[in-house]
Amino acid sequence: MPPSVYSLANTKNFWGGFQLHTEHKSWWGAPRTITNTIANRKISWLELFSDLVYVVIIHSFVENLSAHFNLYGFVTFWVLFLFFFNTWTNMVLYFDLHGKNNLRNVCFALLQIVAIAVTATFTPDVFAGHYTGFILAYSFNQLIYMYLYLRTMIADPLHATTTQPFLITYVVGEALFIGSIWLPNLAVQQAVIVVSLLIFIGTVMAENGNFDREFRQRQIPFELNSPASCPGSRRKACESGTSPGSPSAGWPASC
């Protein structure tokens, strides 16, 4: 994730370790800007709790797979896994890049945990071929992140380089995803759901280049923690910060 790969100047606080900061403060709080990262950030208890929720959810997938041990069951398992992996990735990205020690951050973190837990209750229906409940619950979870990223763009307009493409493609994906509810043909509905999933995952993957572009345009400094550990053939790319894990959409460095 970005804080483990690079560090920026003037970083002081996070919601897992309370320290005062010089920017405007309110009882509700505001998102942290991307230029205000945190050196040596530690995982908070709330993030650990959220990870445990995802572990329980994946365990429920396995239980449902054992009851649908066939090709459809395997495909459904992987589709569900990727849906939940996508929302987990969004959580990690947001709190790594914009998480902050304030009431707003904690409330939205808890809301996301509850939303994804409710979404998981519909996974048996998905294995049974009924998708409406899952689609609506998952979309609510998606809207949480879309709102959070929209607020970061409002607080930091220059961050639109990465946030705006994310929001536009997610709106398209959500339109297809929710629209699939009214498709009369089950096979077509399943195909549209998979297309929506690919849009969501592809959007996060594409943010890699958007982050690199924003960091160059805004001249945000970053450095790799241990460039000496890179393989010889990739040393130059790693030291220049152009490797796949340079300031990107939360994906770890490949070296």
N, C-alpha and C positions, 0 to 999 in steps of 0.2 A: 504494500500500500504506500501511497506517496510519502507519509511521514517517516516510514522505515527506509526509504530510498534516498530521500534528499531532505535538506533542512533549509529553511528560509530565515531571513533576519527578523529580529524584533518579535519573538514569539514568547508568550508568557503564560497563558492560562487555558484551561479546559474544564469541562463540567465534571471530570473525575478528580480534579485537584484544584481547589478554589484559590484564586489569586485575583487581586484587583487589577483592572486594566484602565488605560487612560481614555478610551473612547466612551461615547455616551452610554449611560446606564439607565435602566428603568426596572421596575419590579418584574416585568414580563421578559425583557431581554430582546436581543436581535441576533441574527445569524453571524457567525464569524466570517470575515472576508477571506478569500483565498490567499491574500498576501500576508495574512496574520496566522501563520502555521505555528505548530507547537514542537519545540525541540524535545526529543526523547519522551514522546507521549506514552503514557501508560493506559492500558485498557481499564475502563471503569467497571464497576459492579453491574451497572445497567446493561452494558454491552455483553458481559459474561452471561447475565440472565437471559438476554435475547438469544444468544448462541445456544443456550440449553433448550430454549423453546423450539428452535429449529431442529435440534437433535431429536426431540420427542416427535416432532412432525415427520421427520424422515423415517423414524421407527414405525410410525403408523402406516407409511407407504409400504414398508416391508410386510407388515401384517396383511394389508389389502392385497399385495402381490401374491402372498401365499394362498389367498382365497380365489385368486384369478390367475392361476399359474398356466398361462398360455401366451401366445404372441400378442394378443390385445393387451393382456395384463402387463407384459414387459414394456410395450410401447407407452402405455398409460403411465407406468412408473417413471419412465425417463422424461416424459413430457411434464409431469408434475414436479419431478425433481428440478428440472430446468426452470420452471416457473418460480419455484421457491428459491432457487439459487439466484435468480435474477433480482428478486426483492431483497434477499440478504446482501447482494452486492451493492444495491442502491443504499441500503442502510450503512454499510461499511464506508462507502464513498462519502456519503453526506456527513457522517459524524467525524470522519478523518479530516475532511476539508473544511467543514463549517460548524462542527460541534462546539459547544461552548457551555460554560458553567452558569446556566441560568434556568429559571423556571420553565421558560418556553421550550428549551431543549429536552428537559426531562419529561414534560407533558407529551410532546410529540413522540418521544421514544416509547413511552408507555402506551400511547395510542396505537403506534405501529405494532407493538408486541401483541396487544389485544386484537387488532385487526387481522394480523396474520394467523393468530390462533383460531379465530372464528373462521377464517378462510379454510383452515385445515379440517374443520369439521365437515366440510362438503366433499372431501376427497373420496369417501366411500361412494358417493353419488357419481363422481367422475368415473370410477372403476365400473359402475353399473351403467354408464352411458348417458347420464343426466348431468348437464353442464351449467344450467342457469344459475343455481345458487353459487357455485364456485366462481363463475364469471363476475357476478355482481359483487361478491365479497372481495375477490382479488382486485377488481377495479377500484374499489374504495381504498384499498391499501396503496394502489398505484397513485391515486389522486393525492394521498398524503404527501408522497415524495414529489409529485409534480408541483404541488403548492409550495413545499419547502424550497425547491430549486427556483421557483418563480420569485419567491421572496429574496433569495440570495441575489438574483439578477436585479431586483429593484433596489436592494441595498448597495449593490456594487455593479453599476451598469456595464462596466468594461468586462465583467465576467460573462456577458452575453455571448462572447465568442464560443464558449463551451455550453452554456446553459440553454441558449435559444435553439440550437439544432436538436438538443436532447428533448426539449419540450415539444417542438413541432412534430418530430417523429413519434413521440409517445402519444400525442393526440391522435395521429393517424392510426397507430397500433390499437389504441383504446377504442376508436370508432369501429374498427373491424371486429375487435374482440367483443364488444357489447352488441354490435349489430348481428353477430352470429347467432344470438339468442332467437332471432325471428326467422332463421333459415329453416325451411321445411324439410330439407334433405339432411339426414344425419351425417352422411359421408362428407357432404359439402361443409357442414358446420364444423366437423372435425378438422378439415383441411384449413378453414379460415382461422380456427383457433391456433393451429400450428404456425400458420403464417404470422399471426399476431405475436406469438412467442419469439419467432425469428426476428421480427422487427424490434422487440424489446431488447433481446440479447445483442443483436447487431448494433443497436444504438449505443449501448454501453461500450462495446468493443471499439466503435468508431470514435468515441470520446478520447481515445489515446492520442490521435493526431490533433484533435481540437485543443487538448491541454498543452501539447508541445507548441502549437501555434500561439496560444495565449501567453505562455511563459516567455516566448521570444518577443512578441509584440509589446508586452508590458515590462520586459527586461527584469523579470523576477529571477533572482539568483537561486541556484540550487546546486547541491553537490552530492555525489554518491558517498555512502558511508565507507565503502571499502573497495575502491577501484582495483587495488592490487590483487583482489581475489578473482577478477575476470579472467577467462581463458585468453591465451595470447592472441588468437584470431579475432577476439571481440574487445580487446583492451582499449583500442582507440575509440570505438563507438561508446563504450561504457564511460570512459573518462570525459568524452565530449557531451555526455548526457543524451545521446540520440538512440540509445538502446530501447527495446520495447518496454522496459520498465522505468524509463525516465519519467519526468513529471506527467504522469498519464492518469487515466481514469481508474486509479486504484489497483492496477494490476502490478504484482511484484516484479522486480527486475529479474531478468533472465540470467543474470550473472551474480 
